[in-house]
Amino acid sequence: MLTPKNLSCGFTAGAVGSIVLLILIFGLHSVGKGPEVTLPFIYKDLAWGGLWGLLLVLPVLSGSWWLRGIILGVLACVVLILFFLPSGGQPPPVMQIVIIFLMHIVWGLTAAYWYKLTG
């Protein structure tokens, strides 16, 4: 049911998942493999994570939080790769896609678990 509490929990779950994602990105950046983590980057990631987290409110696969998390992570990853990453018409390298995919699975699982605890 779409209640203010559920919407708030969904947004917060997505933002919490983004905090974990940002920690992973910062770790990759510290070894020279990820983007620089700036304040605008953090804000954008938290806002988008919260918006994606709102999808957790939908009553789809409500019995399996981990499956919802994986599906949500894959969906967010596909949108990122298809619409936000292409530069100059060139697809990103395969290893970059694999890393982004795995990190978004972690984001989705974190968000779905947080929503399970609070929603």
C-alpha positions as CSV (number, residue, x, y, z in Angstrom):
1,M,0.0,0.0,0.0
2,L,1.3,3.5,-0.8
3,T,1.4,5.2,2.5
4,P,3.7,8.1,3.5
5,K,5.5,5.7,5.8
6,N,6.2,3.1,3.1
7,L,7.3,5.8,0.6
8,S,9.6,7.3,3.2
9,C,11.0,3.9,4.0
10,G,11.5,3.1,0.3
11,F,13.3,6.4,-0.4
12,T,15.5,5.9,2.7
13,A,16.3,2.3,1.8
14,G,17.5,3.4,-1.6
15,A,19.6,6.2,0.0
16,V,21.1,3.7,2.5
17,G,22.0,1.4,-0.4
18,S,23.6,4.4,-2.1
19,I,25.8,5.0,1.0
20,V,27.1,1.5,0.6
21,L,27.6,2.0,-3.1
22,L,29.5,5.2,-2.4
23,I,31.8,3.4,0.0
24,L,32.5,0.8,-2.7
25,I,33.1,3.6,-5.3
26,F,35.4,5.4,-2.9
27,G,37.3,2.2,-2.3
28,L,37.8,1.7,-6.1
29,H,38.8,5.4,-6.5
30,S,41.4,5.0,-3.7
31,V,43.1,2.2,-5.8
32,G,42.8,4.2,-9.0
33,K,39.9,2.3,-10.5
34,G,36.9,4.4,-9.9
35,P,35.5,7.9,-10.4
36,E,36.4,10.8,-8.0
37,V,33.9,11.1,-5.2
38,T,32.9,14.7,-5.0
39,L,30.0,16.4,-3.2
40,P,27.9,16.7,-6.3
41,F,28.6,13.1,-7.1
42,I,27.5,12.1,-3.6
43,Y,24.3,14.2,-3.8
44,K,23.4,12.8,-7.2
45,D,24.0,9.2,-6.1
46,L,21.9,9.6,-2.9
47,A,19.0,11.3,-4.7
48,W,18.9,8.7,-7.5
49,G,19.3,5.9,-5.0
50,G,16.3,7.2,-3.0
51,L,14.2,7.6,-6.1
52,W,15.0,4.0,-7.3
53,G,14.3,2.8,-3.7
54,L,10.7,4.0,-4.2
55,L,10.2,1.0,-6.4
56,L,10.5,-1.2,-3.3
57,V,7.1,0.0,-2.2
58,L,5.4,-1.8,-5.2
59,P,3.9,-5.1,-4.1
60,V,6.1,-7.2,-6.4
61,L,7.8,-10.4,-5.0
62,S,7.0,-9.2,-1.5
63,G,8.1,-12.5,0.1
64,S,11.6,-12.5,-1.3
65,W,13.6,-9.3,-0.3
66,W,16.8,-10.6,-1.8
67,L,15.2,-11.3,-5.2
68,R,13.6,-7.9,-5.2
69,G,17.0,-6.4,-4.4
70,I,18.8,-8.2,-7.2
71,I,16.1,-7.3,-9.8
72,L,16.1,-3.6,-8.7
73,G,19.9,-3.6,-8.8
74,V,20.0,-5.1,-12.3
75,L,17.3,-2.7,-13.5
76,A,19.2,0.4,-12.2
77,C,22.4,-0.9,-13.7
78,V,20.8,-1.4,-17.1
79,V,19.4,2.1,-17.1
80,L,22.8,3.5,-16.0
81,I,24.7,1.7,-18.7
82,L,22.2,2.3,-21.6
83,F,21.3,6.0,-20.9
84,F,23.9,7.6,-18.7
85,L,27.3,6.0,-19.5
86,P,27.6,6.0,-23.2
87,S,29.9,8.8,-24.3
88,G,30.5,9.5,-28.0
89,G,28.5,6.5,-29.0
90,Q,31.0,4.1,-27.6
91,P,30.0,1.5,-25.0
92,P,31.9,1.2,-21.8
93,P,34.6,-1.5,-21.5
94,V,33.3,-4.9,-20.5
95,M,35.2,-5.0,-17.2
96,Q,33.6,-1.6,-16.2
97,I,30.2,-3.0,-17.0
98,V,30.9,-6.1,-14.8
99,I,32.0,-3.9,-11.9
100,I,29.0,-1.6,-12.2
101,F,26.7,-4.6,-12.4
102,L,28.2,-6.2,-9.2
103,M,28.1,-2.9,-7.3
104,H,24.5,-2.3,-8.2
105,I,23.6,-5.8,-7.1
106,V,25.1,-4.9,-3.7
107,W,23.1,-1.6,-3.8
108,G,19.9,-3.5,-4.5
109,L,20.4,-6.1,-1.8
110,T,21.3,-3.4,0.7
111,A,18.2,-1.3,-0.2
112,A,15.8,-4.3,-0.2
113,Y,17.1,-5.5,3.1
114,W,16.8,-2.1,4.7
115,Y,13.3,-1.8,3.4
116,K,12.5,-5.2,4.8
117,L,13.7,-4.1,8.2
118,T,11.9,-0.7,8.2
119,G,9.0,-0.9,5.7
